[in-house]
Amino acid sequence: MPQQAGPGRRRRGRLSRELVLATALALVDREGLSALSMRRLAAELGVEAMALYRYAAGKDGLLDGLVEAFFAELLDALGPLGPADADPDADGRAELHRTALGIHRLSLRHPQVVPLLATRMLAVPLSRRPRAVLRAHERVLVLLARSGVAEDRAPLAYRAVTAWVLGYVLVELTAVVDTPDEPEPAIRFGLHRMPADELPRLRAAAPALAQRAGEEGLAAGLDALLDRFAAPPR
């Protein structure tokens, strides 16, 4: 007798790239990047692993797909940008803030994907990145122009803004707590592992570094960058 599909199993014909990536993202959110493999994802979807190669070319394809899913979710949440001349009161800086905060909030929702925002960008040339990623890049450049950044300064401003937002998120998610259930601060932060005579400032900063800085710090740094690049060059 043919094997009956269980409650979580799906027909192969119902697969789509969107479903594959959404399932991969849910798996990684739940169990971490180490749990992701073609075989494990196929089991989640109730199909044979070979069925997935139509939608992702192996493990690297899945990793790139997670970045794609992240930025697709971001763009869906932000909505499309209207023409600059359609709304004379449109504020490019305000929309850049909304974009940066959207990345921050999405990163807290999908922390396991955040390292891929850096590592996959190192591995994949610009033109080969998923369309959702390229659209996000384009959005930032458009908003920089609407924020008063001159065209010849836009590439440097883009690099600075991107580095600030992604770097901020990475630091925000950096693991600091050594023993989460321990109430004693010295043990909780593992201060006994850091020599006091060699690392006095780091030991003192550890409790503060364990606290997320939040959106206010992200916004302040973004404004500082925009003030620098929107001003006339000296």
C-alpha positions as CSV (number, residue, x, y, z in Angstrom):
1,M,0.0,0.0,0.0
2,P,1.3,3.5,-0.7
3,Q,2.5,5.5,2.3
4,Q,-0.1,7.9,3.6
5,A,1.1,11.5,4.1
6,G,0.9,12.6,7.8
7,P,-0.6,15.9,8.9
8,G,2.6,17.9,8.2
9,R,3.3,16.3,4.9
10,R,2.6,18.0,1.6
11,R,2.3,17.0,-2.0
12,R,5.3,17.6,-4.1
13,G,3.2,19.5,-6.7
14,R,2.3,22.1,-4.1
15,L,5.9,23.1,-3.4
16,S,7.0,26.6,-4.3
17,R,10.1,28.6,-3.6
18,E,8.1,30.8,-1.2
19,L,6.9,27.8,0.8
20,V,10.4,26.2,0.8
21,L,12.0,29.4,2.1
22,A,9.3,30.1,4.6
23,T,9.7,26.6,6.0
24,A,13.5,26.9,6.1
25,L,13.2,30.2,7.9
26,A,10.7,28.7,10.5
27,L,13.1,25.8,11.0
28,V,16.1,28.0,11.6
29,D,14.2,30.3,13.9
30,R,13.2,27.3,16.0
31,E,16.4,25.2,16.0
32,G,19.2,27.3,14.6
33,L,21.3,27.3,11.4
34,S,23.0,24.0,12.3
35,A,19.6,22.2,12.0
36,L,19.2,23.3,8.3
37,S,19.9,20.7,5.6
38,M,18.2,19.6,2.4
39,R,17.2,16.4,4.0
40,R,15.8,18.0,7.2
41,L,13.9,20.6,5.3
42,A,12.5,17.9,3.0
43,A,11.3,16.1,6.0
44,E,9.6,19.2,7.3
45,L,7.8,19.6,3.9
46,G,7.0,15.9,3.6
47,V,8.9,15.4,0.3
48,E,12.1,13.8,-0.9
49,A,15.2,15.9,-0.6
50,M,15.7,15.8,-4.4
51,A,12.5,17.7,-4.8
52,L,14.0,20.7,-3.2
53,Y,16.8,21.2,-5.8
54,R,14.3,22.8,-8.1
55,Y,14.0,25.6,-5.6
56,A,17.5,25.8,-4.0
57,A,20.8,24.5,-5.3
58,G,22.0,22.8,-2.2
59,K,22.8,24.2,1.3
60,D,24.4,27.4,0.0
61,G,21.2,28.0,-2.0
62,L,19.2,27.6,1.1
63,L,21.4,30.1,3.0
64,D,21.0,32.6,0.2
65,G,17.3,31.9,0.3
66,L,17.1,32.8,4.0
67,V,18.7,36.2,3.2
68,E,16.1,36.5,0.4
69,A,13.3,35.7,2.7
70,F,14.5,38.2,5.3
71,F,14.6,41.0,2.8
72,A,11.3,40.0,1.2
73,E,9.7,40.2,4.6
74,L,11.3,43.6,5.2
75,L,10.1,45.0,1.9
76,D,6.6,43.6,2.4
77,A,6.4,45.3,5.8
78,L,7.8,48.6,4.5
79,G,5.7,48.8,1.3
80,P,6.7,50.3,-2.0
81,L,8.2,53.8,-2.3
82,G,6.1,56.3,-4.2
83,P,7.6,58.6,-6.8
84,A,9.5,61.5,-5.2
85,D,7.4,64.1,-7.0
86,A,4.1,62.5,-6.0
87,D,4.4,63.6,-2.4
88,P,6.1,66.9,-1.9
89,D,6.1,66.4,1.9
90,A,7.8,63.0,1.6
91,D,10.8,62.8,3.9
92,G,13.6,60.6,2.7
93,R,15.4,60.7,6.1
94,A,12.2,59.6,7.9
95,E,11.8,56.7,5.5
96,L,15.5,55.7,5.9
97,H,14.8,55.6,9.7
98,R,11.8,53.4,9.1
99,T,13.9,51.1,6.9
100,A,16.7,50.9,9.5
101,L,14.2,50.2,12.3
102,G,12.5,47.6,10.1
103,I,15.9,45.8,9.8
104,H,16.5,46.0,13.5
105,R,13.1,44.6,14.4
106,L,13.2,41.9,11.8
107,S,16.7,40.9,13.1
108,L,15.3,40.5,16.6
109,R,12.6,38.3,15.1
110,H,15.0,36.2,13.1
111,P,18.4,36.4,15.0
112,Q,19.7,33.2,13.5
113,V,19.6,34.7,10.0
114,V,21.5,37.9,11.0
115,P,25.0,36.4,10.5
116,L,24.1,35.5,7.0
117,L,23.4,39.1,6.1
118,A,27.2,39.6,6.4
119,T,28.6,36.2,5.4
120,R,26.5,35.6,2.3
121,M,27.2,39.1,1.0
122,L,30.9,38.2,1.1
123,A,30.2,35.1,-0.9
124,V,27.7,36.3,-3.5
125,P,28.6,39.0,-6.1
126,L,26.2,42.0,-6.2
127,S,24.5,41.1,-9.5
128,R,23.8,37.5,-8.3
129,R,22.1,38.4,-5.1
130,P,18.3,37.7,-4.8
131,R,16.0,40.3,-6.3
132,A,14.6,41.2,-2.9
133,V,18.1,42.0,-1.7
134,L,18.9,44.1,-4.7
135,R,15.6,46.0,-4.2
136,A,16.5,46.7,-0.6
137,H,19.9,48.1,-1.8
138,E,18.1,50.2,-4.4
139,R,15.7,51.5,-1.8
140,V,18.5,52.8,0.4
141,L,20.2,54.6,-2.5
142,V,16.9,56.2,-3.5
143,L,16.3,57.4,0.1
144,L,19.8,58.8,0.4
145,A,19.1,60.9,-2.6
146,R,15.8,62.1,-1.2
147,S,17.7,62.9,2.1
148,G,19.9,65.4,0.3
149,V,23.0,63.2,-0.3
150,A,24.7,64.2,-3.6
151,E,25.0,61.6,-6.3
152,D,28.8,61.6,-6.1
153,R,28.7,60.9,-2.4
154,A,26.0,58.3,-2.5
155,P,28.2,55.2,-2.7
156,L,30.2,56.2,0.3
157,A,27.1,57.2,2.2
158,Y,25.5,53.9,1.3
159,R,28.4,51.9,2.6
160,A,28.4,53.9,5.9
161,V,24.7,53.6,6.5
162,T,24.7,49.8,5.6
163,A,27.7,49.2,7.8
164,W,26.2,51.1,10.7
165,V,22.8,49.3,10.6
166,L,24.1,45.8,10.1
167,G,27.0,46.4,12.5
168,Y,24.6,47.7,15.1
169,V,22.3,44.7,14.8
170,L,25.3,42.3,15.0
171,V,26.5,44.0,18.2
172,E,23.0,44.1,19.6
173,L,22.7,40.3,19.2
174,T,26.2,39.4,20.4
175,A,26.2,36.8,23.2
176,V,27.5,38.3,26.5
177,V,25.8,36.3,29.2
178,D,27.8,33.2,30.2
179,T,25.3,31.5,32.6
180,P,21.7,32.9,32.0
181,D,20.1,31.3,35.1
182,E,22.8,32.5,37.5
183,P,21.7,35.5,39.6
184,E,25.2,36.4,40.8
185,P,26.5,38.9,38.2
186,A,30.2,37.8,38.3
187,I,29.2,34.3,37.4
188,R,26.3,35.3,35.1
189,F,28.7,37.2,32.9
190,G,31.7,34.9,33.4
191,L,33.9,37.6,34.8
192,H,36.1,34.9,36.4
193,R,37.1,34.0,32.9
194,M,38.5,37.5,32.1
195,P,41.7,38.5,34.0
196,A,41.0,41.8,35.9
197,D,44.5,43.1,35.4
198,E,44.4,42.5,31.6
199,L,40.7,43.3,30.8
200,P,39.5,45.8,33.4
201,R,37.3,47.9,31.1
202,L,35.8,44.9,29.3
203,R,34.8,43.4,32.7
204,A,33.3,46.6,33.8
205,A,31.3,47.0,30.6
206,A,30.0,43.4,30.4
207,P,26.7,44.1,32.3
208,A,25.9,47.0,30.1
209,L,26.9,45.2,26.9
210,A,24.5,42.4,27.8
211,Q,21.6,44.9,27.6
212,R,20.3,45.8,24.1
213,A,20.8,49.4,23.2
214,G,17.5,49.5,21.4
215,E,16.2,51.7,18.6
216,E,17.2,55.0,20.1
217,G,20.9,54.3,19.6
218,L,20.4,53.1,16.1
219,A,18.5,56.2,15.1
220,A,21.0,58.6,16.7
221,G,23.9,57.0,14.8
222,L,21.9,57.1,11.5
223,D,21.2,60.8,12.0
224,A,24.9,61.5,12.6
225,L,25.8,59.8,9.4
226,L,23.1,61.5,7.4
227,D,24.1,64.9,8.8
228,R,27.6,64.2,7.7
229,F,26.8,63.1,4.1
230,A,23.9,65.5,3.4
231,A,26.1,68.5,4.4
232,P,28.2,70.1,1.6
233,P,31.7,68.7,1.5
234,R,34.4,70.8,3.0
